[in-house]
Amino acid sequence: MSSTWATGRGAVATMTVTPATPADLAEAEQVMREVLLRDLGGYRPRWHRDLDDLEMSYLRSPGCALLVAREVSGVLGTAAVRPCSLASPPNPEWLVREYNQPDVCQLVRVWVATAARRLGVGRALVERAVAWSLGPGGYRRVYLHTDASVPGAEKFWRSLPTREVLDQRPDPFSTVHFEIETDALLRTAGC
């Protein structure tokens, strides 16, 4: 699952997106914690405990994967897949029933280092994460939610083949829920 993209950094640089290995985890965690602190108000144990042990959370847990985008300079961004397990509250019960199914995964931790944004890193991560989800992951549907108050987050998800499922604003986290139109995404990605 390694691919090469032109990142648009003046000269063409190569970027690979691959499933993370134990050797990638320290750099991946560094990027994740940077984004968490800078864009999402910091670490909250209730929601971010997976960052405390990325290997157990994504490399050793069935149905889970962590993908990393990297170039020579290091890890540029991350995307993770895990079985969907929404809680109610804060989510409505109908949403929990719809997406907490064995064939549905949740796309999480699609986070790109500040210096690597708007270069196609996020899109490449999503494409590969969805390809993994429908292939080795064995899922049929991909759910995600985003904090629309983060600059560029909602615009990014709406630029992809997604379907809005629920806009919970004005909840405290400006939550917008989406389902990825997987066939359309993979068709345009060539995965």
TAQUI-V427691 format. One record per residue. N is the residue number from 0. RES is the residue in one small letter. PSI is psi in degrees with one decimal (none if undefined). NEAR is the number of other ideal C-beta (glycine too) atoms within 12 Angstrom. D_LAST is the distance of its C-alpha to the last C-alpha in Angstrom with 2 decimals. Layout:
n->N res->RES psi->PSI near->NEAR d_last->D_LAST
n->N res->RES psi->PSI near->NEAR d_last->D_LAST
This chain:
n->0 res->m psi->32.7 near->25 d_last->9.34
n->1 res->s psi->133.5 near->18 d_last->11.01
n->2 res->s psi->165.6 near->23 d_last->9.92
n->3 res->t psi->136.2 near->17 d_last->12.50
n->4 res->w psi->152.7 near->29 d_last->13.17
n->5 res->a psi->125.9 near->17 d_last->16.48
n->6 res->t psi->-6.0 near->31 d_last->18.09
n->7 res->g psi->25.9 near->17 d_last->20.91
n->8 res->r psi->46.7 near->21 d_last->23.74
n->9 res->g psi->-88.5 near->8 d_last->25.99
n->10 res->a psi->150.9 near->10 d_last->25.21
n->11 res->v psi->126.3 near->14 d_last->21.59
n->12 res->a psi->155.7 near->22 d_last->20.65
n->13 res->t psi->146.2 near->20 d_last->17.74
n->14 res->m psi->136.5 near->36 d_last->15.89
n->15 res->t psi->146.9 near->28 d_last->13.93
n->16 res->v psi->116.7 near->42 d_last->12.30
n->17 res->t psi->160.5 near->28 d_last->13.20
n->18 res->p psi->139.9 near->34 d_last->14.98
n->19 res->a psi->149.2 near->40 d_last->18.53
n->20 res->t psi->167.5 near->21 d_last->21.36
n->21 res->p psi->-31.4 near->19 d_last->25.01
n->22 res->a psi->-20.5 near->17 d_last->25.50
n->23 res->d psi->-16.0 near->30 d_last->23.15
n->24 res->l psi->-39.0 near->29 d_last->24.93
n->25 res->a psi->-45.3 near->19 d_last->27.91
n->26 res->e psi->-40.6 near->27 d_last->25.98
n->27 res->a psi->-44.7 near->41 d_last->23.49
n->28 res->e psi->-39.3 near->31 d_last->26.56
n->29 res->q psi->-46.7 near->23 d_last->28.26
n->30 res->v psi->-44.4 near->40 d_last->25.53
n->31 res->m psi->-44.0 near->39 d_last->25.43
n->32 res->r psi->-32.5 near->25 d_last->29.21
n->33 res->e psi->-49.1 near->28 d_last->29.46
n->34 res->v psi->-42.6 near->37 d_last->27.30
n->35 res->l psi->-45.9 near->27 d_last->29.16
n->36 res->l psi->-44.8 near->18 d_last->32.49
n->37 res->r psi->-40.3 near->20 d_last->31.78
n->38 res->d psi->-24.3 near->24 d_last->29.95
n->39 res->l psi->15.1 near->25 d_last->30.62
n->40 res->g psi->8.2 near->17 d_last->34.26
n->41 res->g psi->176.4 near->15 d_last->33.99
n->42 res->y psi->131.9 near->20 d_last->33.54
n->43 res->r psi->114.2 near->17 d_last->34.53
n->44 res->p psi->-36.3 near->11 d_last->34.85
n->45 res->r psi->-34.1 near->10 d_last->34.23
n->46 res->w psi->-19.1 near->22 d_last->30.67
n->47 res->h psi->16.0 near->25 d_last->29.73
n->48 res->r psi->-27.4 near->13 d_last->31.18
n->49 res->d psi->-26.5 near->33 d_last->27.82
n->50 res->l psi->-20.6 near->34 d_last->28.13
n->51 res->d psi->-22.5 near->17 d_last->31.32
n->52 res->d psi->77.9 near->18 d_last->29.61
n->53 res->l psi->-35.9 near->38 d_last->25.89
n->54 res->e psi->-48.4 near->22 d_last->25.98
n->55 res->m psi->-40.3 near->18 d_last->27.52
n->56 res->s psi->-38.2 near->30 d_last->25.56
n->57 res->y psi->-28.3 near->37 d_last->22.01
n->58 res->l psi->-25.0 near->26 d_last->22.27
n->59 res->r psi->4.2 near->17 d_last->24.97
n->60 res->s psi->128.2 near->21 d_last->24.44
n->61 res->p psi->139.8 near->17 d_last->22.81
n->62 res->g psi->8.8 near->24 d_last->19.81
n->63 res->c psi->152.0 near->36 d_last->19.41
n->64 res->a psi->149.2 near->42 d_last->17.25
n->65 res->l psi->126.1 near->45 d_last->17.68
n->66 res->l psi->146.3 near->47 d_last->15.12
n->67 res->v psi->141.1 near->47 d_last->16.63
n->68 res->a psi->129.6 near->47 d_last->15.89
n->69 res->r psi->155.4 near->36 d_last->18.46
n->70 res->e psi->-173.3 near->30 d_last->20.03
n->71 res->v psi->-36.9 near->13 d_last->23.37
n->72 res->s psi->-16.3 near->17 d_last->25.32
n->73 res->g psi->-164.5 near->22 d_last->23.77
n->74 res->v psi->129.1 near->40 d_last->21.61
n->75 res->l psi->-27.4 near->42 d_last->20.62
n->76 res->g psi->172.5 near->46 d_last->19.20
n->77 res->t psi->159.1 near->48 d_last->18.16
n->78 res->a psi->139.6 near->47 d_last->16.34
n->79 res->a psi->153.6 near->42 d_last->17.52
n->80 res->v psi->137.6 near->45 d_last->16.99
n->81 res->r psi->160.6 near->34 d_last->20.08
n->82 res->p psi->142.0 near->30 d_last->21.62
n->83 res->c psi->126.1 near->35 d_last->22.89
n->84 res->s psi->71.7 near->21 d_last->26.63
n->85 res->l psi->151.2 near->32 d_last->28.10
n->86 res->a psi->149.4 near->17 d_last->31.87
n->87 res->s psi->121.5 near->15 d_last->34.44
n->88 res->p psi->166.9 near->13 d_last->36.01
n->89 res->p psi->-10.1 near->19 d_last->34.57
n->90 res->n psi->149.2 near->26 d_last->32.09
n->91 res->p psi->148.4 near->20 d_last->33.56
n->92 res->e psi->-37.1 near->14 d_last->33.99
n->93 res->w psi->-34.3 near->14 d_last->32.07
n->94 res->l psi->-42.4 near->28 d_last->28.92
n->95 res->v psi->-46.9 near->23 d_last->29.41
n->96 res->r psi->-40.2 near->14 d_last->29.90
n->97 res->e psi->-40.1 near->21 d_last->26.81
n->98 res->y psi->-17.8 near->34 d_last->24.33
n->99 res->n psi->68.1 near->23 d_last->26.04
n->100 res->q psi->152.4 near->21 d_last->24.70
n->101 res->p psi->-24.5 near->16 d_last->23.34
n->102 res->d psi->11.3 near->20 d_last->20.03
n->103 res->v psi->130.5 near->33 d_last->19.49
n->104 res->c psi->164.7 near->40 d_last->18.35
n->105 res->q psi->130.6 near->40 d_last->19.22
n->106 res->l psi->122.7 near->47 d_last->17.20
n->107 res->v psi->167.0 near->37 d_last->19.88
n->108 res->r psi->37.0 near->39 d_last->20.86
n->109 res->v psi->88.5 near->44 d_last->18.34
n->110 res->w psi->132.9 near->43 d_last->20.86
n->111 res->v psi->135.1 near->39 d_last->20.92
n->112 res->a psi->143.0 near->33 d_last->24.02
n->113 res->t psi->-45.4 near->20 d_last->26.23
n->114 res->a psi->-15.2 near->20 d_last->26.20
n->115 res->a psi->8.0 near->33 d_last->22.39
n->116 res->r psi->152.6 near->31 d_last->22.01
n->117 res->r psi->29.6 near->21 d_last->20.94
n->118 res->l psi->8.7 near->26 d_last->19.00
n->119 res->g psi->3.3 near->31 d_last->15.39
n->120 res->v psi->-48.4 near->40 d_last->15.50
n->121 res->g psi->-45.8 near->38 d_last->15.37
n->122 res->r psi->-43.9 near->34 d_last->12.41
n->123 res->a psi->-41.0 near->42 d_last->10.38
n->124 res->l psi->-44.9 near->49 d_last->11.89
n->125 res->v psi->-45.2 near->45 d_last->11.20
n->126 res->e psi->-46.9 near->36 d_last->7.43
n->127 res->r psi->-36.7 near->43 d_last->7.62
n->128 res->a psi->-40.3 near->49 d_last->10.55
n->129 res->v psi->-41.7 near->45 d_last->9.26
n->130 res->a psi->-42.0 near->35 d_last->6.60
n->131 res->w psi->-42.7 near->35 d_last->9.85
n->132 res->s psi->-45.5 near->41 d_last->12.00
n->133 res->l psi->-19.4 near->28 d_last->10.83
n->134 res->g psi->-103.8 near->20 d_last->10.53
n->135 res->p psi->-30.7 near->20 d_last->13.34
n->136 res->g psi->-28.4 near->35 d_last->14.83
n->137 res->g psi->15.6 near->19 d_last->15.64
n->138 res->y psi->163.5 near->32 d_last->15.76
n->139 res->r psi->-22.5 near->21 d_last->15.46
n->140 res->r psi->150.4 near->32 d_last->16.11
n->141 res->v psi->119.5 near->45 d_last->15.63
n->142 res->y psi->153.0 near->40 d_last->18.81
n->143 res->l psi->162.1 near->42 d_last->19.94
n->144 res->h psi->158.0 near->38 d_last->23.04
n->145 res->t psi->158.5 near->40 d_last->24.05
n->146 res->d psi->102.8 near->30 d_last->27.39
n->147 res->a psi->-9.2 near->26 d_last->27.78
n->148 res->s psi->-13.5 near->20 d_last->30.72
n->149 res->v psi->123.8 near->27 d_last->28.58
n->150 res->p psi->126.6 near->17 d_last->28.36
n->151 res->g psi->-14.5 near->21 d_last->25.02
n->152 res->a psi->-53.9 near->29 d_last->23.47
n->153 res->e psi->-41.7 near->25 d_last->23.84
n->154 res->k psi->-40.5 near->17 d_last->22.91
n->155 res->f psi->-51.0 near->29 d_last->19.63
n->156 res->w psi->-34.9 near->35 d_last->18.64
n->157 res->r psi->-17.2 near->18 d_last->19.97
n->158 res->s psi->-12.7 near->18 d_last->17.92
n->159 res->l psi->164.8 near->35 d_last->14.72
n->160 res->p psi->87.2 near->24 d_last->14.39
n->161 res->t psi->161.1 near->29 d_last->16.87
n->162 res->r psi->122.9 near->22 d_last->20.04
n->163 res->e psi->130.2 near->24 d_last->23.14
n->164 res->v psi->-39.6 near->30 d_last->24.81
n->165 res->l psi->133.0 near->26 d_last->27.86
n->166 res->d psi->109.0 near->21 d_last->29.41
n->167 res->q psi->2.1 near->25 d_last->32.02
n->168 res->r psi->140.1 near->18 d_last->33.61
n->169 res->p psi->62.7 near->11 d_last->36.31
n->170 res->d psi->168.8 near->19 d_last->35.68
n->171 res->p psi->-18.0 near->13 d_last->36.37
n->172 res->f psi->13.6 near->24 d_last->32.72
n->173 res->s psi->49.0 near->21 d_last->31.57
n->174 res->t psi->128.5 near->31 d_last->28.96
n->175 res->v psi->128.4 near->29 d_last->26.43
n->176 res->h psi->139.0 near->36 d_last->24.24
n->177 res->f psi->156.8 near->36 d_last->20.88
n->178 res->e psi->134.7 near->34 d_last->18.43
n->179 res->i psi->132.9 near->42 d_last->14.81
n->180 res->e psi->87.6 near->23 d_last->13.91
n->181 res->t psi->-42.7 near->36 d_last->10.74
n->182 res->d psi->-45.8 near->19 d_last->10.08
n->183 res->a psi->-41.8 near->18 d_last->10.75
n->184 res->l psi->-48.6 near->32 d_last->8.75
n->185 res->l psi->-29.9 near->24 d_last->5.32
n->186 res->r psi->-45.1 near->14 d_last->6.95
n->187 res->t psi->-26.4 near->18 d_last->8.10
n->188 res->a psi->-23.0 near->27 d_last->5.39
n->189 res->g psi->20.6 near->12 d_last->3.80
n->190 res->c psi->none near->24 d_last->0.00
